[in-house]
Amino acid sequence: MECFNSNKDCYLVNTELYYNNVLQNIYPVTLLQCKEYCYKHPLCLEFVFTRGECYLIESSTGSESNSYYVSGKMECFYPDKPAEPYSSCYYPDIHFVGGDITTFSTSNVHECRDACSTNIECVVCT
């Protein structure tokens, strides 16, 4: 399992979500501000952040690898704001490329998340 840079384990690093309807576009912002704007918007369930620009979206139709993007789903950060059709923020068998802090073995995803949560630079583990 691998950990990646930042302080949360719910970011989809190097991932651009496909979306049809942008609820709001905000510029310039940081990644953390983007996530918070999404949380505060009553219809926002997902966000896409790239190069200081934030897209608040209600739902995505898929995703693709893109090194300039970081996306997130509110259900992962805030379980009280669930997104459909996704039911968890675990992504089995997906390797997020780049930004590796360290590599180590754990027995399960919960141990990896626990290890990630103790490292301020860690965003996600796979």
N, C-alpha and C positions, 0 to 999 in steps of 0.2 A: 504494500500500500504506500502511496506517496502523498505528501502534503504540499500545498501550494501557497504562494504569498498572499497575505492580508490577514484579517482578524475574524473572519466568518467562514463557515463551511458550507454555505448555501449558494455561493456564486457559481455560475456556469462560465468558467473561464474559457476564452477563445471560442465562444459560442454565440452565434447570432440567431435569435428566434425569428421565425417568419410570422408576420402579423398582417391583418387586413385593415384594422382600424386603430389609428393612433388616437388615444384619448387626449394626450397633451405632449408637446415637444418643449423641452426646457434646455436653455443654453445660456451661459456656460455653468456647469455644475461639476461636482466631484461624484465619484461612484457612490459614496455613502449618502450624499444628498439625493441622488437619483433614487436610491432605495427608499429613503424617507419620504420623498414626494409621492412615490407609488403607494406607500403605506397610508398616507393621509388622503389620497384620492379615493372616493367611495367606490369607484368602479374598477380601479387598477388592481389586477391580479398578477401581472408580470411586468418586467421592465427590461429595456435594452439600453446599454451605455456604450458609447464609443467616442473617444477623443473629445471629452468635455460636453458631449451632447447626450441627452436623456430622452428616451421614448417611453411613455407610460402606455401600456396596452392592457386590454381586457382579456384577451386570450391569444394564444399562438397556434399556428397550424403545422409546426415542425421546426427544425433548426438545421443549421449547417456550421461547420467549423470555419471560424474567421478570427485571425490573430489580433484584430483590432477591436474586438467586441467582448463585453462581459454582460451576461444576462442573469436574471434572477426571477424566482417565483415566490410570491408572498407567502404561500403555504409553508414553505421551508423556513423562512425567517419568522413568520407569525402564524402558528397553526390555527388561530382563531379567524384567519382570513383565507380560507381554502380556495384553491383554484381547481377547476375541472378541465379536462378529464384526468389530470394527474393526481395520484393518491399519496405520493411520498417524494422526498427530495433525495432518495437514494437512486443512483444510476449504475446498476450492476454491469460489469463488463465494459465500462467506458473508461478510457484512459485520457485524462486531460493533459495535453502536451505543453511542456514548458513551465518555467517558474518553480521547478522542484527545489524544495528546501532540504529535504532529506528523504531517504528511502529506508523503510523498516518493515518487518513482518508483524502482523497482529492476527489474533484468532478470528476476529469478526469486525464488521463495519463499526460497531459501537465502540470498540477499543480504539479504532482509528480516529473516530470523531472525538473521543475523549482526549487522545494525544494531541489532536489538532487544536482543540479548544484551549489547551494550556500553552500554545505557542501563538503569540500575537501576530506573527507573520503568516500564519496558516489560514487559508480560505476553504479548501476542500481536500478531501482525501479519497483516494481510489484504490 
